[in-house]
Amino acid sequence: MAELTEIRWHGRGGQGVVTAGKMLADLALDSGQYFQAFPDYGPERAGAPVRAFTRLSSEPIHIHSQIQEPDVVLVLDPTLVGSVNVAEGLKEEGILIVNTEDAPAEIRERLGFKRGKVFTVNATRIAMDTLGREITNTPMLGALIKATGFVALEELLEKTRERFGHKFGSRVAEQNVEAIKRAYREVREG
């Protein structure tokens, strides 16, 4: 891992954007990394655009601001592409991961993102198939782990079982585990 990796999450209220950022931070903590995870929202309601930020580092983090030039951007809601500048500030060699049925090349063209890596996964379909609801955060975590290798898949699955099992029970935890595995397998790079 680079000394500091900055990640920006885009989604809508109720899709688990903040939870996903915190889960990634928990994984960093478990592996001895330093982290920050925080949301950017005010009085928004379910369905309103929200952002969250995660910083991961092998060294203590002394920055306390929003992320302006992320290394990685995740878009949990495909309707934000085109209505919000999701690639704003993304480093030239950055990674863009979008929940969409579109091919990575289509997203690259639509956003004018020329140099870095673009990944797509139909996290909405995966969430509906596995969870029965359009909560795309765990499938997007699976895509993120595949695209970046931040942690091993098994570490993410263990953390998901722990976090969701305590809060929602083992059935919901296993549904989320399945969503992560499917996204990990189905994410496309282009």
N, CA, C and O atoms as a DFTB+ gen file, in Angstrom:
760 C
 N C O
     1  1       0.838      -1.177       0.000
     2  2       0.000       0.000       0.000
     3  2       0.883       1.240       0.000
     4  3       1.927       1.268       0.653
     5  1       0.470       2.243      -0.719
     6  2       1.183       3.516      -0.720
     7  2       1.141       4.099       0.694
     8  3       0.325       3.698       1.524
     9  1       2.036       5.050       0.946
    10  2       2.059       5.654       2.270
    11  2       0.701       6.237       2.649
    12  3       0.278       6.106       3.798
    13  1       0.016       6.871       1.716
    14  2      -1.321       7.411       1.962
    15  2      -2.177       7.153       0.737
    16  3      -1.798       7.513      -0.377
    17  1      -3.339       6.528       0.940
    18  2      -4.301       6.298      -0.131
    19  2      -5.590       6.990       0.255
    20  3      -6.117       6.779       1.347
    21  1      -6.101       7.826      -0.655
    22  2      -7.320       8.574      -0.380
    23  2      -8.448       8.091      -1.292
    24  3      -8.280       7.960      -2.505
    25  1      -9.593       7.833      -0.677
    26  2     -10.736       7.254      -1.379
    27  2     -11.955       8.144      -1.162
    28  3     -12.247       8.559      -0.040
    29  1     -12.662       8.432      -2.259
    30  2     -13.915       9.193      -2.170
    31  2     -15.052       8.296      -2.646
    32  3     -14.954       7.648      -3.688
    33  1     -16.117       8.269      -1.877
    34  2     -17.306       7.469      -2.161
    35  2     -18.447       8.399      -2.559
    36  3     -18.680       9.412      -1.899
    37  1     -19.162       8.062      -3.640
    38  2     -20.354       8.810      -4.051
    39  2     -21.543       7.864      -4.022
    40  3     -21.453       6.733      -4.500
    41  1     -22.635       8.316      -3.472
    42  2     -23.846       7.503      -3.449
    43  2     -25.029       8.368      -3.079
    44  3     -24.980       9.595      -3.161
    45  1     -26.080       7.708      -2.673
    46  2     -27.286       8.405      -2.209
    47  2     -27.582       7.924      -0.793
    48  3     -27.255       6.800      -0.413
    49  1     -28.204       8.802      -0.034
    50  2     -28.558       8.450       1.338
    51  2     -29.329       7.147       1.383
    52  3     -30.285       6.960       0.630
    53  1     -28.922       6.250       2.259
    54  2     -29.591       4.961       2.405
    55  2     -28.912       3.819       1.678
    56  3     -29.314       2.668       1.842
    57  1     -27.884       4.105       0.868
    58  2     -27.193       3.047       0.123
    59  2     -25.990       2.481       0.884
    60  3     -25.349       1.542       0.411
    61  1     -25.685       3.030       2.033
    62  2     -24.591       2.493       2.825
    63  2     -23.223       3.051       2.491
    64  3     -22.213       2.394       2.744
    65  1     -23.166       4.248       1.931
    66  2     -21.887       4.864       1.555
    67  2     -20.993       5.030       2.783
    68  3     -19.819       4.661       2.757
    69  1     -21.549       5.582       3.851
    70  2     -20.770       5.828       5.064
    71  2     -20.352       4.506       5.703
    72  3     -19.216       4.370       6.156
    73  1     -21.250       3.544       5.741
    74  2     -20.938       2.230       6.310
    75  2     -19.800       1.559       5.555
    76  3     -18.916       0.966       6.173
    77  1     -19.807       1.642       4.232
    78  2     -18.741       1.025       3.433
    79  2     -17.389       1.655       3.749
    80  3     -16.394       0.948       3.908
    81  1     -17.353       2.983       3.840
    82  2     -16.103       3.663       4.177
    83  2     -15.586       3.259       5.538
    84  3     -14.381       3.083       5.719
    85  1     -16.482       3.112       6.498
    86  2     -16.086       2.702       7.846
    87  2     -15.626       1.243       7.878
    88  3     -14.691       0.901       8.602
    89  1     -16.281       0.385       7.093
    90  2     -15.842      -1.021       7.049
    91  2     -14.433      -1.131       6.504
    92  3     -13.621      -1.903       7.015
    93  1     -14.138      -0.355       5.458
    94  2     -12.790      -0.371       4.905
    95  2     -11.788       0.128       5.943
    96  3     -10.692      -0.419       6.060
    97  1     -12.155       1.154       6.687
    98  2     -11.291       1.671       7.744
    99  2     -11.067       0.617       8.829
   100  3      -9.953       0.477       9.334
   101  1     -12.118      -0.125       9.191
   102  2     -11.976      -1.206      10.175
   103  2     -10.989      -2.263       9.701
   104  3     -10.198      -2.783      10.487
   105  1     -11.042      -2.573       8.417
   106  2     -10.104      -3.546       7.849
   107  2      -8.674      -3.026       7.940
   108  3      -7.749      -3.782       8.237
   109  1      -8.498      -1.736       7.684
   110  2      -7.169      -1.128       7.789
   111  2      -6.661      -1.224       9.220
   112  3      -5.500      -1.563       9.452
   113  1      -7.528      -0.927      10.171
   114  2      -7.151      -1.011      11.581
   115  2      -6.722      -2.432      11.937
   116  3      -5.704      -2.633      12.599
   117  1      -7.500      -3.409      11.496
   118  2      -7.180      -4.805      11.781
   119  2      -5.829      -5.223      11.208
   120  3      -5.180      -6.122      11.743
   121  1      -5.401      -4.575      10.120
   122  2      -4.126      -4.942       9.504
   123  2      -2.984      -4.016       9.942
   124  3      -1.905      -4.028       9.349
   125  1      -3.232      -3.217      10.983
   126  2      -2.176      -2.373      11.529
   127  2      -1.980      -1.051      10.805
   128  3      -0.980      -0.369      11.027
   129  1      -2.918      -0.681       9.947
   130  2      -2.832       0.574       9.208
   131  2      -3.499       1.696      10.006
   132  3      -4.267       1.445      10.935
   133  1      -3.197       2.908       9.632
   134  2      -3.877       4.076      10.161
   135  2      -4.996       4.425       9.190
   136  3      -4.929       4.081       8.010
   137  1      -6.028       5.109       9.686
   138  2      -7.154       5.406       8.818
   139  2      -7.911       6.634       9.287
   140  3      -7.772       7.078      10.427
   141  1      -8.706       7.166       8.391
   142  2      -9.761       8.134       8.668
   143  2     -10.953       7.720       7.817
   144  3     -10.788       7.284       6.678
   145  1     -12.134       7.854       8.360
   146  2     -13.360       7.590       7.607
   147  2     -14.409       8.570       8.093
   148  3     -14.735       8.607       9.280
   149  1     -14.941       9.372       7.163
   150  2     -15.907      10.382       7.573
   151  2     -16.836      10.728       6.414
   152  3     -16.444      10.640       5.250
   153  1     -18.070      11.122       6.737
   154  2     -19.046      11.482       5.711
   155  2     -19.006      12.964       5.388
   156  3     -18.404      13.761       6.108
   157  1     -19.655      13.314       4.297
   158  2     -19.865      14.707       3.908
   159  2     -21.342      14.852       3.595
   160  3     -21.763      14.705       2.448
   161  1     -22.107      15.132       4.599
   162  2     -23.525      15.372       4.387
   163  2     -24.058      16.238       5.509
   164  3     -23.472      16.316       6.589
   165  1     -25.145      16.868       5.244
   166  2     -25.802      17.705       6.233
   167  2     -27.169      17.128       6.530
   168  3     -27.276      15.975       6.947
   169  1     -28.211      17.905       6.323
   170  2     -29.560      17.437       6.654
   171  2     -30.210      16.635       5.525
   172  3     -31.436      16.566       5.439
   173  1     -29.392      16.029       4.660
   174  2     -29.951      15.300       3.527
   175  2     -30.833      14.147       4.006
   176  3     -30.738      13.688       5.144
   177  1     -31.660      13.717       3.128
   178  2     -32.579      12.622       3.414
   179  2     -32.233      11.423       2.539
   180  3     -31.367      11.508       1.668
   181  1     -32.899      10.334       2.773
   182  2     -32.694       9.147       1.952
   183  2     -32.888       9.516       0.488
   184  3     -33.869      10.166       0.128
   185  1     -31.966       9.105      -0.338
   186  2     -32.038       9.373      -1.768
   187  2     -31.257      10.587      -2.224
   188  3     -31.027      10.751      -3.422
   189  1     -30.844      11.442      -1.303
   190  2     -30.062      12.624      -1.675
   191  2     -28.607      12.224      -1.909
   192  3     -28.119      11.301      -1.257
   193  1     -27.901      12.892      -2.820
   194  2     -26.486      12.577      -3.039
   195  2     -25.667      12.821      -1.768
   196  3     -25.818      13.843      -1.100
   197  1     -24.802      11.863      -1.454
   198  2     -23.889      11.989      -0.316
   199  2     -22.501      11.543      -0.750
   200  3     -22.338      10.797      -1.716
   201  1     -21.507      12.019      -0.011
   202  2     -20.129      11.578      -0.222
   203  2     -19.574      11.113       1.109
   204  3     -20.005      11.553       2.175
   205  1     -18.617      10.219       1.022
   206  2     -17.869       9.806       2.206
   207  2     -16.410       9.701       1.785
   208  3     -16.096       9.578       0.601
   209  1     -15.539       9.752       2.765
   210  2     -14.106       9.750       2.497
   211  2     -13.424       8.739       3.394
   212  3     -13.808       8.558       4.550
   213  1     -12.414       8.085       2.856
   214  2     -11.593       7.154       3.630
   215  2     -10.137       7.403       3.270
   216  3      -9.775       7.482       2.096
   217  1      -9.317       7.524       4.292
   218  2      -7.865       7.595       4.104
   219  2      -7.257       6.377       4.771
   220  3      -7.647       6.000       5.876
   221  1      -6.295       5.761       4.087
   222  2      -5.561       4.609       4.609
   223  2      -4.076       4.924       4.508
   224  3      -3.621       5.491       3.514
   225  1      -3.320       4.554       5.539
   226  2      -1.896       4.863       5.518
   227  2      -1.126       3.917       6.416
   228  3      -1.651       3.384       7.394
   229  1       0.132       3.724       6.058
   230  2       1.038       2.954       6.906
   231  2       1.645       3.835       7.992
   232  3       2.307       3.343       8.905
   233  1       1.416       5.132       7.885
   234  2       1.940       6.124       8.842
   235  2       0.769       6.918       9.430
   236  3      -0.305       6.954       8.829
   237  1       0.953       7.549      10.586
   238  2      -0.115       8.394      11.128
   239  2      -0.550       9.453      10.110
   240  3       0.267       9.961       9.343
   241  1      -1.845       9.776      10.113
   242  2      -2.424      10.719       9.167
   243  2      -2.640      12.050       9.886
   244  3      -3.289      12.102      10.931
   245  1      -2.094      13.113       9.321
   246  2      -2.199      14.429       9.952
   247  2      -3.042      15.400       9.137
   248  3      -3.105      16.587       9.459
   249  1      -3.682      14.915       8.096
   250  2      -4.568      15.732       7.262
   251  2      -5.972      15.622       7.857
   252  3      -6.407      14.534       8.234
   253  1      -6.672      16.742       7.939
   254  2      -8.037      16.724       8.478
   255  2      -8.945      17.567       7.601
   256  3      -9.479      18.589       8.032
   257  1      -9.107      17.123       6.370
   258  2      -9.937      17.844       5.409
   259  2     -10.595      16.839       4.471
   260  3     -10.259      15.654       4.467
   261  1     -11.535      17.336       3.681
   262  2     -12.127      16.480       2.661
   263  2     -11.054      16.104       1.648
   264  3     -10.025      16.770       1.541
   265  1     -11.302      15.049       0.919
   266  2     -10.354      14.577      -0.084
   267  2     -10.667      15.256      -1.413
   268  3     -11.752      15.089      -1.971
   269  1      -9.700      16.025      -1.908
   270  2      -9.881      16.770      -3.154
   271  2      -9.285      16.041      -4.359
   272  3      -9.793      16.170      -5.472
   273  1      -8.211      15.277      -4.145
   274  2      -7.541      14.557      -5.231
   275  2      -7.401      13.081      -4.848
   276  3      -6.323      12.625      -4.468
   277  1      -8.511      12.343      -4.954
   278  2      -8.494      10.945      -4.521
   279  2      -7.671      10.041      -5.440
   280  3      -7.482      10.315      -6.625
   281  1      -7.196       8.962      -4.840
   282  2      -6.540       7.899      -5.594
   283  2      -7.585       6.951      -6.174
   284  3      -7.391       6.363      -7.238
   285  1      -8.700       6.813      -5.447
   286  2      -9.781       5.907      -5.832
   287  2     -11.103       6.626      -5.640
   288  3     -11.306       7.321      -4.644
   289  1     -12.008       6.454      -6.607
   290  2     -13.378       6.954      -6.491
   291  2     -14.322       5.790      -6.741
   292  3     -14.169       5.040      -7.705
   293  1     -15.305       5.654      -5.849
   294  2     -16.360       4.656      -6.025
   295  2     -17.687       5.366      -6.191
   296  3     -17.986       6.317      -5.468
   297  1     -18.484       4.907      -7.143
   298  2     -19.807       5.480      -7.401
   299  2     -20.825       4.373      -7.181
   300  3     -20.932       3.446      -7.983
   301  1     -21.573       4.479      -6.084
   302  2     -22.527       3.444      -5.715
   303  2     -23.859       3.566      -6.433
   304  3     -24.612       2.596      -6.513
   305  1     -24.157       4.746      -6.956
   306  2     -25.420       4.959      -7.647
   307  2     -25.147       5.452      -9.067
   308  3     -24.610       6.546      -9.239
   309  1     -25.504       4.670     -10.085
   310  2     -25.170       5.043     -11.468
   311  2     -25.851       6.321     -11.941
   312  3     -25.387       6.932     -12.903
   313  1     -26.941       6.746     -11.296
   314  2     -27.603       7.975     -11.732
   315  2     -26.777       9.214     -11.397
   316  3     -27.080      10.302     -11.888
   317  1     -25.751       9.073     -10.582
   318  2     -24.891      10.208     -10.253
   319  2     -23.908      10.513     -11.377
   320  3     -23.420      11.638     -11.485
   321  1     -23.611       9.515     -12.220
   322  2     -22.714       9.738     -13.354
   323  2     -23.431      10.659     -14.332
   324  3     -24.481      10.320     -14.877
   325  1     -22.846      11.819     -14.538
   326  2     -23.462      12.809     -15.416
   327  2     -24.183      13.906     -14.660
   328  3     -24.301      15.021     -15.168
   329  1     -24.672      13.619     -13.451
   330  2     -25.339      14.671     -12.676
   331  2     -24.422      15.247     -11.601
   332  3     -24.646      16.358     -11.119
   333  1     -23.398      14.499     -11.230
   334  2     -22.375      14.940     -10.281
   335  2     -21.033      14.650     -10.938
   336  3     -20.871      13.608     -11.573
   337  1     -20.074      15.547     -10.796
   338  2     -18.754      15.309     -11.395
   339  2     -17.973      14.345     -10.505
   340  3     -17.127      14.757      -9.712
   341  1     -18.272      13.052     -10.651
   342  2     -17.692      12.035      -9.775
   343  2     -16.189      11.866      -9.983
   344  3     -15.496      11.422      -9.068
   345  1     -15.676      12.202     -11.140
   346  2     -14.241      12.057     -11.417
   347  2     -13.445      13.316     -11.080
   348  3     -12.237      13.361     -11.313
   349  1     -14.097      14.324     -10.542
   350  2     -13.420      15.574     -10.209
   351  2     -12.230      15.324      -9.280
   352  3     -12.371      14.722      -8.215
   353  1     -11.063      15.796      -9.704
   354  2      -9.869      15.683      -8.886
   355  2      -9.216      14.319      -8.867
   356  3      -8.132      14.170      -8.304
   357  1      -9.843      13.311      -9.468
   358  2      -9.272      11.961      -9.460
   359  2      -7.909      11.995     -10.132
   360  3      -7.767      12.498     -11.246
   361  1      -6.917      11.461      -9.451
   362  2      -5.559      11.476      -9.979
   363  2      -5.514      10.792     -11.342
   364  3      -6.272       9.858     -11.603
   365  1      -4.619      11.264     -12.204
   366  2      -4.521      10.733     -13.568
   367  2      -4.361       9.222     -13.595
   368  3      -4.923       8.555     -14.463
   369  1      -3.606       8.681     -12.662
   370  2      -3.393       7.239     -12.604
   371  2      -4.317       6.572     -11.586
   372  3      -4.055       5.457     -11.133
   373  1      -5.401       7.266     -11.231
   374  2      -6.323       6.778     -10.219
   375  2      -7.183       5.625     -10.704
   376  3      -7.078       5.161     -11.839
   377  1      -8.035       5.187      -9.797
   378  2      -8.949       4.069     -10.051
   379  2     -10.372       4.566      -9.862
   380  3     -10.694       5.170      -8.839
   381  1     -11.220       4.312     -10.844
   382  2     -12.629       4.664     -10.806
   383  2     -13.440       3.379     -10.866
   384  3     -13.269       2.572     -11.779
   385  1     -14.325       3.191      -9.888
   386  2     -15.157       1.993      -9.823
   387  2     -16.615       2.446      -9.789
   388  3     -17.026       3.170      -8.881
   389  1     -17.394       2.016     -10.783
   390  2     -18.768       2.500     -10.931
   391  2     -19.745       1.336     -10.924
   392  3     -19.527       0.319     -11.582
   393  1     -20.818       1.501     -10.174
   394  2     -21.939       0.571     -10.192
   395  2     -22.759       0.881     -11.436
   396  3     -23.479       1.878     -11.477
   397  1     -22.652       0.035     -12.441
   398  2     -23.393       0.228     -13.686
   399  2     -23.371      -1.071     -14.478
   400  3     -22.516      -1.933     -14.273
   401  1     -24.322      -1.189     -15.377
   402  2     -24.282      -2.319     -16.306
   403  2     -23.443      -1.981     -17.534
   404  3     -23.162      -2.850     -18.359
   405  1     -23.043      -0.705     -17.651
   406  2     -22.230      -0.272     -18.792
   407  2     -20.814      -0.843     -18.708
   408  3     -20.319      -1.164     -17.628
   409  1     -20.186      -0.959     -19.854
   410  2     -18.803      -1.422     -19.930
   411  2     -17.865      -0.327     -19.420
   412  3     -18.198       0.855     -19.509
   413  1     -16.708      -0.699     -18.890
   414  2     -15.742       0.309     -18.437
   415  2     -15.395       1.339     -19.516
   416  3     -15.242       2.522     -19.212
   417  1     -15.269       0.903     -20.770
   418  2     -14.932       1.836     -21.850
   419  2     -16.004       2.914     -22.018
   420  3     -15.679       4.064     -22.313
   421  1     -17.276       2.557     -21.833
   422  2     -18.364       3.536     -21.939
   423  2     -18.263       4.583     -20.830
   424  3     -18.456       5.773     -21.078
   425  1     -17.965       4.145     -19.624
   426  2     -17.819       5.075     -18.494
   427  2     -16.599       5.957     -18.706
   428  3     -16.652       7.164     -18.468
   429  1     -15.516       5.368     -19.146
   430  2     -14.288       6.138     -19.415
   431  2     -14.590       7.257     -20.421
   432  3     -14.196       8.406     -20.221
   433  1     -15.287       6.908     -21.491
   434  2     -15.622       7.889     -22.529
   435  2     -16.568       8.963     -21.990
   436  3     -16.351      10.155     -22.207
   437  1     -17.611       8.536     -21.291
   438  2     -18.610       9.476     -20.780
   439  2     -17.992      10.493     -19.818
   440  3     -18.378      11.662     -19.818
   441  1     -17.031      10.048     -18.996
   442  2     -16.426      10.942     -18.007
   443  2     -15.135      11.591     -18.484
   444  3     -14.596      12.471     -17.813
   445  1     -14.637      11.160     -19.643
   446  2     -13.394      11.726     -20.149
   447  2     -12.188      11.377     -19.286
   448  3     -11.230      12.146     -19.204
   449  1     -12.241      10.228     -18.650
   450  2     -11.149       9.777     -17.792
   451  2     -10.199       8.946     -18.650
   452  3     -10.488       7.789     -18.957
   453  1      -9.073       9.529     -19.033
   454  2      -8.206       8.957     -20.066
   455  2      -7.155       7.974     -19.562
   456  3      -6.879       6.989     -20.246
   457  1      -6.558       8.203     -18.391
   458  2      -5.337       7.491     -18.056
   459  2      -5.483       6.355     -17.057
   460  3      -4.954       5.268     -17.292
   461  1      -6.161       6.565     -15.984
   462  2      -6.209       5.574     -14.909
   463  2      -6.991       4.328     -15.280
   464  3      -7.246       4.058     -16.454
   465  1      -7.367       3.579     -14.257
   466  2      -8.127       2.345     -14.457
   467  2      -9.602       2.597     -14.175
   468  3      -9.956       3.342     -13.261
   469  1     -10.461       1.960     -14.981
   470  2     -11.900       2.057     -14.789
   471  2     -12.446       0.640     -14.629
   472  3     -12.156      -0.254     -15.425
   473  1     -13.237       0.466     -13.586
   474  2     -13.887      -0.806     -13.315
   475  2     -15.389      -0.567     -13.219
   476  3     -15.830       0.465     -12.713
   477  1     -16.170      -1.528     -13.707
   478  2     -17.619      -1.459     -13.536
   479  2     -18.122      -2.794     -13.012
   480  3     -17.542      -3.850     -13.261
   481  1     -19.221      -2.705     -12.280
   482  2     -19.889      -3.897     -11.766
   483  2     -21.358      -3.530     -11.593
   484  3     -21.678      -2.413     -11.187
   485  1     -22.235      -4.455     -11.894
   486  2     -23.660      -4.192     -11.719
   487  2     -24.039      -4.517     -10.276
   488  3     -24.681      -5.529      -9.995
   489  1     -23.625      -3.630      -9.369
   490  2     -23.867      -3.829      -7.941
   491  2     -25.356      -3.764      -7.601
   492  3     -25.803      -4.395      -6.643
   493  1     -26.117      -3.011      -8.376
   494  2     -27.562      -2.938      -8.136
   495  2     -28.196      -4.301      -8.346
   496  3     -28.970      -4.762      -7.508
   497  1     -27.874      -4.950      -9.459
   498  2     -28.424      -6.289      -9.732
   499  2     -27.983      -7.275      -8.664
   500  3     -28.785      -8.071      -8.174
   501  1     -26.714      -7.221      -8.306
   502  2     -26.184      -8.133      -7.290
   503  2     -26.902      -7.905      -5.960
   504  3     -27.282      -8.867      -5.291
   505  1     -27.089      -6.647      -5.572
   506  2     -27.778      -6.343      -4.311
   507  2     -29.223      -6.848      -4.343
   508  3     -29.699      -7.431      -3.370
   509  1     -29.908      -6.627      -5.446
   510  2     -31.297      -7.094      -5.543
   511  2     -31.366      -8.618      -5.483
   512  3     -32.248      -9.176      -4.831
   513  1     -30.437      -9.292      -6.163
   514  2     -30.431     -10.756      -6.180
   515  2     -30.090     -11.355      -4.815
   516  3     -30.675     -12.363      -4.418
   517  1     -29.153     -10.743      -4.100
   518  2     -28.670     -11.341      -2.852
   519  2     -29.327     -10.772      -1.600
   520  3     -29.551     -11.493      -0.628
   521  1     -29.637      -9.466      -1.628
   522  2     -30.171      -8.804      -0.441
   523  2     -31.661      -8.494      -0.553
   524  3     -32.343      -8.291       0.452
   525  1     -32.161      -8.460      -1.806
   526  2     -33.556      -8.111      -2.015
   527  2     -33.819      -6.623      -1.896
   528  3     -34.972      -6.190      -1.906
   529  1     -32.757      -5.839      -1.783
   530  2     -32.860      -4.377      -1.653
   531  2     -31.701      -3.738      -2.399
   532  3     -30.655      -4.356      -2.598
   533  1     -31.903      -2.493      -2.808
   534  2     -30.878      -1.791      -3.580
   535  2     -29.878      -1.088      -2.651
   536  3     -29.715       0.131      -2.698
   537  1     -29.220      -1.880      -1.814
   538  2     -28.161      -1.360      -0.950
   539  2     -26.855      -1.909      -1.524
   540  3     -26.533      -3.086      -1.361
   541  1     -26.116      -1.035      -2.195
   542  2     -24.997      -1.472      -3.030
   543  2     -23.637      -1.395      -2.349
   544  3     -22.618      -1.632      -2.997
   545  1     -23.594      -1.071      -1.063
   546  2     -22.292      -0.859      -0.428
   547  2     -21.438      -2.118      -0.355
   548  3     -20.248      -2.058      -0.666
   549  1     -21.997      -3.250       0.042
   550  2     -21.148      -4.434       0.161
   551  2     -20.694      -4.973      -1.200
   552  3     -19.543      -5.392      -1.324
   553  1     -21.559      -4.977      -2.231
   554  2     -21.017      -5.382      -3.529
   555  2     -19.884      -4.466      -3.999
   556  3     -18.906      -4.926      -4.588
   557  1     -20.026      -3.174      -3.733
   558  2     -18.973      -2.239      -4.146
   559  2     -17.683      -2.462      -3.354
   560  3     -16.591      -2.244      -3.880
   561  1     -17.798      -2.889      -2.107
   562  2     -16.586      -3.247      -1.355
   563  2     -15.890      -4.444      -2.008
   564  3     -14.663      -4.481      -2.088
   565  1     -16.667      -5.414      -2.469
   566  2     -16.083      -6.553      -3.176
   567  2     -15.353      -6.122      -4.431
   568  3     -14.258      -6.607      -4.717
   569  1     -15.961      -5.205      -5.187
   570  2     -15.318      -4.681      -6.401
   571  2     -14.050      -3.909      -6.052
   572  3     -13.038      -4.024      -6.742
   573  1     -14.107      -3.123      -4.981
   574  2     -12.942      -2.346      -4.549
   575  2     -11.770      -3.251      -4.186
   576  3     -10.633      -2.988      -4.578
   577  1     -12.044      -4.297      -3.452
   578  2     -10.979      -5.213      -3.034
   579  2     -10.360      -5.896      -4.253
   580  3      -9.144      -6.070      -4.317
   581  1     -11.190      -6.278      -5.210
   582  2     -10.665      -6.893      -6.432
   583  2      -9.818      -5.906      -7.234
   584  3      -8.757      -6.268      -7.742
   585  1     -10.285      -4.657      -7.349
   586  2      -9.601      -3.656      -8.164
   587  2      -8.301      -3.166      -7.534
   588  3      -7.363      -2.809      -8.246
   589  1      -8.240      -3.148      -6.212
   590  2      -7.090      -2.538      -5.540
   591  2      -6.203      -3.505      -4.785
   592  3      -5.010      -3.252      -4.619
   593  1      -6.765      -4.604      -4.327
   594  2      -5.987      -5.530      -3.498
   595  2      -5.634      -4.965      -2.133
   596  3      -4.676      -5.425      -1.512
   597  1      -6.389      -3.972      -1.645
   598  2      -6.103      -3.365      -0.337
   599  2      -5.990      -4.411       0.760
   600  3      -5.090      -4.353       1.597
   601  1      -6.908      -5.365       0.749
   602  2      -6.895      -6.470       1.711
   603  2      -7.313      -7.728       0.971
   604  3      -7.810      -7.664      -0.153
   605  1      -7.111      -8.851       1.597
   606  2      -7.537     -10.121       1.010
   607  2      -9.058     -10.248       1.097
   608  3      -9.681      -9.743       2.031
   609  1      -9.632     -10.916       0.129
   610  2     -11.075     -11.129       0.109
   611  2     -11.546     -11.767       1.411
   612  3     -12.562     -11.350       1.968
   613  1     -10.833     -12.760       1.901
   614  2     -11.239     -13.451       3.126
   615  2     -11.303     -12.517       4.329
   616  3     -12.153     -12.686       5.202
   617  1     -10.408     -11.532       4.378
   618  2     -10.450     -10.551       5.480
   619  2     -11.737      -9.745       5.424
   620  3     -12.368      -9.504       6.453
   621  1     -12.132      -9.324       4.217
   622  2     -13.373      -8.570       4.063
   623  2     -14.577      -9.433       4.428
   624  3     -15.502      -8.953       5.083
   625  1     -14.579     -10.688       4.016
   626  2     -15.710     -11.565       4.321
   627  2     -15.826     -11.786       5.829
   628  3     -16.929     -11.790       6.377
   629  1     -14.692     -11.971       6.494
   630  2     -14.696     -12.162       7.953
   631  2     -15.233     -10.918       8.659
   632  3     -16.052     -11.028       9.571
   633  1     -14.775      -9.732       8.239
   634  2     -15.238      -8.471       8.837
   635  2     -16.735      -8.290       8.600
   636  3     -17.442      -7.802       9.481
   637  1     -17.227      -8.676       7.424
   638  2     -18.646      -8.551       7.100
   639  2     -19.472      -9.462       7.998
   640  3     -20.507      -9.050       8.523
   641  1     -19.022     -10.683       8.172
   642  2     -19.747     -11.610       9.057
   643  2     -19.790     -11.066      10.484
   644  3     -20.815     -11.145      11.161
   645  1     -18.680     -10.524      10.919
   646  2     -18.600      -9.981      12.279
   647  2     -19.528      -8.777      12.437
   648  3     -20.367      -8.745      13.337
   649  1     -19.372      -7.797      11.564
   650  2     -20.125      -6.541      11.688
   651  2     -21.619      -6.748      11.473
   652  3     -22.427      -6.291      12.281
   653  1     -21.994      -7.425      10.400
   654  2     -23.406      -7.598      10.082
   655  2     -24.048      -8.670      10.958
   656  3     -25.231      -8.576      11.286
   657  1     -23.276      -9.688      11.339
   658  2     -23.813     -10.738      12.191
   659  2     -24.254     -10.216      13.537
   660  3     -25.324     -10.577      14.026
   661  1     -23.434      -9.363      14.145
   662  2     -23.779      -8.792      15.450
   663  2     -24.985      -7.866      15.349
   664  3     -25.828      -7.836      16.246
   665  1     -25.065      -7.123      14.271
   666  2     -26.107      -6.105      14.140
   667  2     -27.416      -6.657      13.570
   668  3     -28.499      -6.298      14.032
   669  1     -27.310      -7.541      12.551
   670  2     -28.504      -7.972      11.824
   671  2     -28.760      -9.481      11.865
   672  3     -29.823      -9.932      11.438
   673  1     -27.819     -10.255      12.362
   674  2     -27.969     -11.702      12.395
   675  2     -27.202     -12.386      11.274
   676  3     -26.787     -11.751      10.305
   677  1     -27.022     -13.694      11.425
   678  2     -26.173     -14.445      10.498
   679  2     -26.758     -14.529       9.089
   680  3     -26.001     -14.563       8.119
   681  1     -28.074     -14.563       8.951
   682  2     -28.677     -14.649       7.615
   683  2     -28.323     -13.411       6.785
   684  3     -27.899     -13.537       5.636
   685  1     -28.493     -12.226       7.356
   686  2     -28.173     -10.986       6.650
   687  2     -26.672     -10.903       6.383
   688  3     -26.246     -10.458       5.317
   689  1     -25.881     -11.332       7.351
   690  2     -24.427     -11.325       7.157
   691  2     -24.042     -12.187       5.965
   692  3     -23.230     -11.764       5.141
   693  1     -24.602     -13.378       5.855
   694  2     -24.264     -14.282       4.749
   695  2     -24.778     -13.759       3.412
   696  3     -24.149     -13.995       2.380
   697  1     -25.904     -13.055       3.406
   698  2     -26.383     -12.431       2.175
   699  2     -25.372     -11.385       1.697
   700  3     -25.084     -11.293       0.503
   701  1     -24.844     -10.609       2.621
   702  2     -23.843      -9.602       2.266
   703  2     -22.536     -10.237       1.831
   704  3     -21.867      -9.726       0.932
   705  1     -22.165     -11.339       2.453
   706  2     -20.969     -12.079       2.037
   707  2     -21.132     -12.539       0.588
   708  3     -20.205     -12.420      -0.213
   709  1     -22.292     -13.054       0.263
   710  2     -22.547     -13.507      -1.111
   711  2     -22.488     -12.331      -2.087
   712  3     -21.958     -12.468      -3.189
   713  1     -23.027     -11.182      -1.691
   714  2     -22.981      -9.988      -2.552
   715  2     -21.535      -9.582      -2.821
   716  3     -21.186      -9.246      -3.953
   717  1     -20.705      -9.610      -1.803
   718  2     -19.287      -9.263      -1.954
   719  2     -18.596     -10.239      -2.902
   720  3     -17.877      -9.824      -3.810
   721  1     -18.814     -11.528      -2.690
   722  2     -18.173     -12.547      -3.544
   723  2     -18.573     -12.380      -5.004
   724  3     -17.729     -12.454      -5.897
   725  1     -19.873     -12.153      -5.247
   726  2     -20.331     -11.987      -6.630
   727  2     -19.694     -10.777      -7.285
   728  3     -19.234     -10.857      -8.423
   729  1     -19.664      -9.657      -6.578
   730  2     -19.065      -8.449      -7.156
   731  2     -17.583      -8.657      -7.407
   732  3     -17.062      -8.204      -8.426
   733  1     -16.903      -9.325      -6.508
   734  2     -15.474      -9.624      -6.675
   735  2     -15.254     -10.425      -7.958
   736  3     -14.296     -10.183      -8.692
   737  1     -16.145     -11.375      -8.219
   738  2     -16.031     -12.201      -9.436
   739  2     -16.461     -11.458     -10.691
   740  3     -15.880     -11.668     -11.756
   741  1     -17.466     -10.594     -10.589
   742  2     -18.099      -9.997     -11.772
   743  2     -17.568      -8.638     -12.179
   744  3     -17.910      -8.152     -13.257
   745  1     -16.742      -8.003     -11.353
   746  2     -16.229      -6.672     -11.693
   747  2     -15.415      -6.758     -12.980
   748  3     -14.662      -7.707     -13.193
   749  1     -15.583      -5.736     -13.845
   750  2     -14.898      -5.710     -15.144
   751  2     -13.940      -4.532     -15.195
   752  3     -14.245      -3.452     -14.689
   753  1     -12.789      -4.741     -15.802
   754  2     -11.799      -3.670     -15.979
   755  2     -11.688      -3.311     -17.443
   756  3     -11.755      -4.172     -18.320
   757  1     -11.515      -2.020     -17.695
   758  2     -11.363      -1.608     -19.075
   759  2     -10.681      -0.279     -19.221
   760  3     -10.485       0.195     -20.340
